[in-house]
Amino acid sequence: MIQKVISLELIQEWFYHLDTCFCPLDRGDLIYYPGAFDVYGCKAIEGSIDAGKILRVSDEEAQTFSCNAVSVGDDVVMNVGAPKLVEELERRGYNVYPTDLSEFLKSGGSAKCLTLRLE
């Protein structure tokens, strides 16, 4: 299987790593915060996935590191503070588990940063 690799540039200091603003979900949807990427990056992302699969996160909800979520099948674990994103995920059939991870935000991470995936 050939996989496509796309280089993306982050333009905001707060979003220092890809997993703070970009989260592919196991069922093919994508959570991402456009404000973290340069123009090319947004175009590359938007051009690489069906528009109906993209969940764009607002500035306010991105600040809670809502994109730094963990996806396992239909389940998504994420920090609290992103009610619009939770509503949209649930509308798409996901089981969402908003969890207070505010202590971990202090060190610059959230749900995804607290995992080690073994595959």
N, C-alpha and C positions, 0 to 999 in steps of 0.2 A: 504494500500500500504506500503510495506517495503522499506525503504530508506537506502542506504549505506552511512556510515560516515567514512571518511578517515582522519587520523591525518597527517598534513603536517607541515614540519619545514622550516621556512624561514631562509636563511643563510647570507643575505646581509642587513646591517643596513639601507640602503636607502629604501628598500622594507620592511617596518616595520609592515605592515598589509596585510592580504590576498588580499583585494580589490585593492591594488596598483600593483599587479602582476598577477592577476587571474580574468577573467571576463567571466562567462557563459552568452551566448546570448540566447534570448528568443526562437530562432528557433533551439536550440540544438548544435550550434557551441560553441567553447571555445577559447577565446583569453588568452594566458598566456606567461609569461617570464620564461623559464627554468632556467636561471641563478640565479633566486631568491630562488630556492629550492635545498635541498640536493638531493643526488642520489636517495634515497628511494622515496622522494616526486615526482620527475620526473617520476620514474617508476610507481608509484601509479596513477598519473594523466594519463600518456600515456596508462596505462593498463585499465583505467576505461571509456574510450571514444573511439569511432571509429576514427582511424587515419585521415580519410578524414574530420573530423569535427574540427580538432585542427589547430589553427592559432598561430604559435610560433612567438613571437616578438623578434627582434634583441636587442642587448645591447643598441645601440644608440637610437632606438625608445622606448625602455622601460624607458629610462631616462626622457622621456617627460610624464611619467605616462600614456601612451597610453592604458594600461590595466585597468586603473581606469575610465572606460567608463560606460555609461548608455545605456542599451538596452531596447527598448520598441517595441515589434513586429519586424518589418523590419527596424526600425530606431535605429541608434547608434550615440550618442553624445559623443565626445571625445575631448581631447586637440589637438591642432595643433602639427605638428612635427613628424608625423608617416606616411609619404606618401606611403610606401610599404604596411603597414597594411590597410590603407584606400583603396588602389587599390585592395587588395585581398578581403576585405569586399564587395566592390562594385561589384567585379567579381562574388561573391556569391549571389548577389541580394539585399544587404542591402543598405539603404539610409544612408549615413554617413554625419555627421555634425561636421567637425573639427572646434573647437571654441578656440579662444585665451584665455586660462585660466592661463597664466603665473603668474599673481599675486597670484593665489591660490596655485601654485606650491611652492611658497616661504614658505608657512605654511605646506607643506608636503601633499597636496591633489590635486585632479583634479575633473573631472565631477562627478564621483560617490560620492565623499565626499561632494558634494554640494546638495545632494538629500535626501529626506526623503520619502521612499516608504510607502504608505498607502494601506494595503490590508486586 
